[in-house]
Amino acid sequence: MVTKMIPNIGNYIRKIREDHGGKGFWSLSAVAQRASISHSYLSQLETGQVEQPLPRILKKLADALRIPYTEILYAAGYLSPQKEKPKTIEIPIRGECPADKFNFAFEEIIDTIEINLDFIKDKSAFALKVKGDCLKDVGIFDKDIVIVSPNTQVNNGDIVIARIGEECTMKKFYKTGEQIILQPCNHDYEPIILNPKDKKIEIIGKVIRALKIF
């Protein structure tokens, strides 16, 4: 699909011609002759009297001006500028959750996954493989990958990775008075209700993103 030509294509061509890549001045006649187009046409193009030069004319001018054909097509609006490739960060996958004998020291990295840096505010984030279906009602399924941020504030309703003794679990977090409730999102499972004074619980981090693995 042809996009609208930018209004300064003539100025762009004239600047390239006059600058010659910083190596000196090329006359309008010399470039017109090299491109096998008329002097008057090139003059009208540079002064904006030609509304939209055809791609075949731009190809001749690109060769005459010794610039890439795609560059002059971008300037004329025939091609959209290429978007900058998003910056990414490599996140370690540190195991599965739920799991027993969960080791927060994370001495072993089982794999890595590349994530768009715009999605990650906490550079200490890590990934876990989902094991089980206790969060299926919020669209997190067995074998999905979740990104966990250890340094993000946890509020009621957030999905967290919690360690209870030597086991880890992934549930929605709620705190009411002295109780902590870890709520599954699957009616087949019962919530875990804890009193921190009775049983040690540690919130490892907040789930900030879930990724589907096909």
NORSUL-V208923 format. One line per field, one symbol per residue. phi: phi as a letter, one per 40 degrees, with the letter a starting at -180 (. if undefined). psi: psi as a letter, one per 30 degrees, with the letter a starting at -180 (. if undefined). burial: # if it has 24 or more other C-alpha atoms within 12 Angstrom, else .. A space follows every 10 residues. Layout:
# NORSUL-V208923
phi = ???
psi = ???
burial = ???
This chain:
# NORSUL-V208923
phi = .ccccccbcc cccccccccf ggbhbbcccc cccccfbcdc cccccccgcc caccdccccc cccccfbcdc ccccccgcbc dccccccbbc bccbhbacac fcbccfcbbc abacbdcccb cbcccabbcc bhbcbccbgb bdgcbbcbbc bbcbbdgccb bbbbgbbbab acbabbgcbb bbbcbaccbc cbbbbdccac bbccibcbab bcbb
psi = kklkkkfgee eeeeeeeeeh gggakkleee eeeefhllee eeeeefggfj ejkleeeeee eeeefhlkee efeeefgfkk kkkkkkklkk kkjgalklll hkjffhfkjf llkkkkfffj fjfglllkkk jagfgffggj lkflkkkkjf gkkklkflkl jkkjbglllj lkkkkjbfkk kjklhkffkk lkkkjffekk kkjelkjfkk kkj.
burial = ....##.### ####.##... .....#.#.. ##.##.#... ##..##.... .##...#### ##.##..... ########.. .......... #########. .#.#...... ..#.#....# ....###### #####....# ########## ...#...### ####...### ####.....# #####..... .#.#...... ########## #...
